[in-house]
Amino acid sequence: MTNLFSRFVKDESGATAIEYGLIAAIVGVGIIAGLGPLTEALNTTFGTISTKLGEAGAE
């Protein structure tokens, strides 16, 4: 039983999977956090373009 416990303590393969999971979660949170301001900027830009094209077509 002691041998089994010592092998379990030395095994680090699960730690690598957990680290990759944490990295993926942090990247995901960063992407989600950046989408809000990006969406607003794109809406403003395309709204301005739409207005300019509407004004140019009315002339």
C-alpha positions as CSV (number, residue, x, y, z in Angstrom):
1,M,0.0,0.0,0.0
2,T,2.9,2.4,0.8
3,N,4.4,1.6,-2.6
4,L,1.1,2.5,-4.4
5,F,0.8,5.8,-2.4
6,S,4.4,6.8,-3.3
7,R,3.9,6.1,-7.0
8,F,0.7,8.2,-6.8
9,V,2.6,11.2,-5.3
10,K,5.4,11.0,-7.9
11,D,3.0,10.7,-10.9
12,E,2.7,14.2,-12.5
13,S,0.8,13.3,-15.6
14,G,-2.5,14.6,-14.2
15,A,-0.9,17.9,-13.2
16,T,0.0,18.6,-16.8
17,A,-3.6,18.1,-17.9
18,I,-4.8,20.4,-15.1
19,E,-2.3,23.1,-16.2
20,Y,-3.5,22.9,-19.8
21,G,-7.0,23.2,-18.6
22,L,-6.2,26.3,-16.6
23,I,-4.4,27.9,-19.5
24,A,-7.4,27.2,-21.8
25,A,-9.8,28.7,-19.2
26,I,-7.7,31.9,-18.8
27,V,-7.5,32.3,-22.6
28,G,-11.2,31.8,-22.9
29,V,-12.0,34.4,-20.2
30,G,-9.6,36.8,-22.0
31,I,-11.4,36.3,-25.3
32,I,-14.8,36.8,-23.8
33,A,-13.7,39.9,-22.0
34,G,-12.3,41.4,-25.2
35,L,-15.4,40.8,-27.2
36,G,-17.5,43.5,-25.5
37,P,-15.4,46.5,-26.5
38,L,-14.6,45.0,-29.9
39,T,-18.4,44.5,-30.6
40,E,-19.1,48.1,-29.7
41,A,-16.3,49.4,-31.9
42,L,-17.4,47.4,-34.9
43,N,-21.0,48.5,-34.5
44,T,-19.9,52.1,-34.4
45,T,-17.7,51.7,-37.4
46,F,-20.3,50.0,-39.5
47,G,-22.9,52.4,-38.4
48,T,-20.8,55.3,-39.6
49,I,-20.1,53.6,-42.9
50,S,-23.8,52.9,-43.4
51,T,-24.7,56.5,-42.6
52,K,-22.1,57.8,-45.1
53,L,-23.3,55.4,-47.8
54,G,-26.9,56.5,-47.2
55,E,-25.9,60.1,-47.5
56,A,-24.0,59.5,-50.7
57,G,-26.9,57.6,-52.2
58,A,-29.4,60.4,-51.4
59,E,-27.4,63.0,-53.4
